[in-house]
Each structure stands twice: as C-alpha cells, then as structure tokens.
C-alpha cells in the first residue's frame, strides 16, 4: 500500500513532468510570411532534445509575443492548431518606442497540437493589413530591449 507522502510526491512529479518535457528550450517558434504574401503564420517545432508521443501530449499554458511596428494592426486572427487569443498589446514602451508588443495567449488544445520532432506545426495566422512591415518578429527574451528591461526591474526589486 502506498502511503500519503509517496502518493503526493508522485502527483507532484507527474504534474510537473509535462513542464520538464516540453519546456521552452525544446520548442522552437517561428514567425513567417505565408506563401500568399497576405498573412503571417506562427509555427512551433520540437527540437531533437524531446520526442513527444503523437496524441499523448498536453499543453498547459503558452504565450507568443510578436514585435511589430507601433502602428501595425493585427487583424483576421485565425487558429490552426490549439486555441489562441490576441491579448492586450504594449504599444511604444520607452525602451523600444517604435514598436508594439502583441502577445497571443494559449487557451486550450482544441484542436490538439500535433508535436512531431523536427517538424513545424502552424499554430495561428493573422492578416498583414496589405503591407509587409519591416522588423516584424517574435520577441527574443534574452536580447529585446523592452523584455530585458522588464526582467532587470523584476530582478532588482526587493
């Protein structure tokens, strides 16, 4: 018979396992202009450090942030895999005043996201409003001036 402490330990380990298996380091995201030249797509690709089982993955949370010109308006948002929603944008932060930071949050895994090692999966698309702006990209958490500034403030707050 398993005692309560052992049962609790296994529940914690099993609860955290998806976080360890599918951490940011194993998933690579990409923003790409779609072949029609009219839409942008965000893709995810598991790298070789993880080997997810088809149909056996569970995504608990997620967020993608697109950096774009401050006047760019995201429109005609469409889910492809998973259910995503455009969240509030940060427009013209003092650390990067010519840019807007548009976050897209993960809501649920319906339809389920097919993770295949080394293969890209389209998560969602949005319109490019008739123009292809220079400098649209996914945020780089280690080098982006706004993100680095926010992390510095948090780490120095006591």
C-alpha positions as CSV (number, residue, x, y, z in Angstrom):
1,X,0.0,0.0,0.0
2,X,1.3,3.4,-0.9
3,X,1.4,6.0,1.9
4,X,0.1,9.5,1.5
5,X,3.6,11.1,1.2
6,X,4.6,8.8,-1.6
7,X,1.3,9.4,-3.4
8,X,1.7,13.2,-3.0
9,X,5.3,13.0,-4.3
10,X,4.2,11.1,-7.4
11,X,1.3,13.5,-8.1
12,X,3.7,16.4,-8.0
13,X,6.3,14.7,-10.2
14,X,3.6,13.6,-12.7
15,X,2.1,17.1,-12.6
16,X,5.4,18.8,-13.4
17,X,6.5,16.2,-16.0
18,X,4.9,18.0,-19.0
19,X,6.7,21.2,-18.0
20,X,10.0,19.5,-18.0
21,X,9.4,17.6,-21.2
22,X,8.0,20.5,-23.2
23,X,9.9,23.4,-21.9
24,X,10.8,26.5,-24.0
25,X,14.3,25.0,-24.7
26,X,12.8,22.1,-26.6
27,X,10.2,24.0,-28.6
28,X,11.3,26.5,-31.3
29,X,8.9,29.1,-32.6
30,X,9.0,30.8,-35.9
31,X,7.1,33.7,-37.5
32,X,6.8,33.5,-41.3
33,X,5.0,35.4,-44.1
34,X,2.7,32.8,-45.6
35,X,3.1,31.8,-49.3
36,X,0.1,34.0,-50.3
37,X,2.1,37.1,-49.1
38,X,-1.1,38.3,-47.3
39,X,-0.9,36.6,-43.9
40,X,1.7,35.8,-41.2
41,X,1.9,32.4,-39.5
42,X,3.4,31.3,-36.2
43,X,4.9,27.8,-36.2
44,X,6.2,25.5,-33.4
45,X,8.8,22.8,-33.9
46,X,10.1,20.4,-31.2
47,X,13.9,20.1,-31.5
48,X,15.9,16.9,-31.1
49,X,16.0,17.2,-27.3
50,X,12.4,15.9,-27.0
51,X,10.5,13.2,-28.7
52,X,6.8,13.7,-28.0
53,X,4.3,10.9,-28.5
54,X,1.7,11.6,-31.1
55,X,-1.6,12.3,-29.5
56,X,-0.2,11.9,-26.0
57,X,0.9,15.5,-25.2
58,X,-0.9,18.0,-23.1
59,X,-0.2,21.7,-23.3
60,X,-0.9,23.5,-20.0
61,X,-0.1,27.1,-20.9
62,X,1.7,29.2,-23.5
63,X,2.2,32.7,-24.9
64,X,3.8,34.0,-28.1
65,X,4.8,37.7,-28.4
66,X,5.1,39.3,-31.8
67,X,7.1,42.6,-32.1
68,X,5.8,44.8,-34.8
69,X,5.8,48.5,-35.9
70,X,3.8,50.5,-33.4
71,X,1.1,51.4,-35.9
72,X,0.6,47.9,-37.2
73,X,-2.8,46.4,-36.5
74,X,-3.2,42.7,-36.2
75,X,-6.4,41.6,-37.9
76,X,-8.3,38.5,-39.1
77,X,-6.7,36.2,-36.5
78,X,-7.3,32.5,-37.2
79,X,-6.5,29.5,-35.1
80,X,-4.9,26.5,-36.9
81,X,-3.8,24.2,-34.1
82,X,-4.7,24.9,-30.5
83,X,-6.9,27.7,-29.5
84,X,-5.1,31.1,-29.2
85,X,-6.3,34.6,-28.5
86,X,-4.7,38.0,-29.2
87,X,-4.2,39.7,-25.8
88,X,-3.6,43.3,-24.9
89,X,-0.7,44.9,-26.7
90,X,2.1,47.0,-25.2
91,X,2.5,50.0,-27.6
92,X,5.6,52.1,-27.8
93,X,7.3,51.2,-24.5
94,X,10.1,53.7,-23.6
95,X,12.7,51.0,-24.1
96,X,11.6,50.5,-27.8
97,X,9.3,53.4,-28.7
98,X,8.8,52.5,-32.4
99,X,7.5,49.0,-31.6
100,X,4.3,47.3,-30.4
101,X,4.4,44.0,-28.4
102,X,1.4,41.9,-29.3
103,X,1.0,38.9,-27.0
104,X,-1.0,35.9,-28.2
105,X,-2.1,33.6,-25.3
106,X,-2.8,29.9,-25.4
107,X,-6.4,29.0,-24.3
108,X,-6.8,25.3,-24.9
109,X,-5.6,22.4,-27.0
110,X,-8.7,22.1,-29.2
111,X,-7.8,21.2,-31.9
112,X,-4.8,19.3,-30.4
113,X,-1.4,20.5,-31.5
114,X,0.5,17.7,-33.3
115,X,4.0,17.8,-31.9
116,X,6.5,15.9,-34.2
117,X,10.2,16.2,-33.5
118,X,11.8,18.3,-36.2
119,X,8.5,19.1,-37.9
120,X,6.9,22.5,-38.0
121,X,3.2,22.9,-37.0
122,X,1.2,26.0,-37.8
123,X,-0.4,27.4,-34.7
124,X,-2.2,30.5,-35.9
125,X,-2.2,33.1,-38.6
126,X,-3.1,36.8,-38.9
127,X,-3.5,39.4,-41.7
128,X,-0.7,41.7,-42.6
129,X,-3.0,44.6,-43.5
130,X,-1.9,44.8,-47.1
131,X,1.7,45.7,-46.2
132,X,4.7,43.7,-45.1
133,X,6.3,45.7,-42.4
134,X,10.0,45.7,-41.8
135,X,11.1,44.4,-38.5
136,X,8.1,42.2,-37.6
137,X,9.5,39.3,-35.5
138,X,9.0,37.1,-32.5
139,X,10.3,38.6,-29.3
140,X,13.8,37.4,-28.2
141,X,13.6,37.2,-24.4
142,X,17.4,37.5,-24.0
143,X,18.1,40.5,-26.2
144,X,14.9,42.5,-26.7
145,X,15.4,46.0,-25.0
146,X,11.8,46.1,-23.5
147,X,11.9,42.5,-22.2
148,X,15.4,42.8,-20.8
149,X,14.4,46.0,-19.0
150,X,11.3,44.4,-17.5
151,X,13.3,41.4,-16.2
152,X,16.0,43.8,-14.8
153,X,13.4,45.7,-12.9
154,X,11.9,42.5,-11.5
155,X,15.3,41.0,-10.5
156,X,16.3,44.3,-8.8
157,X,13.1,44.7,-6.9
158,X,13.5,43.7,-3.2
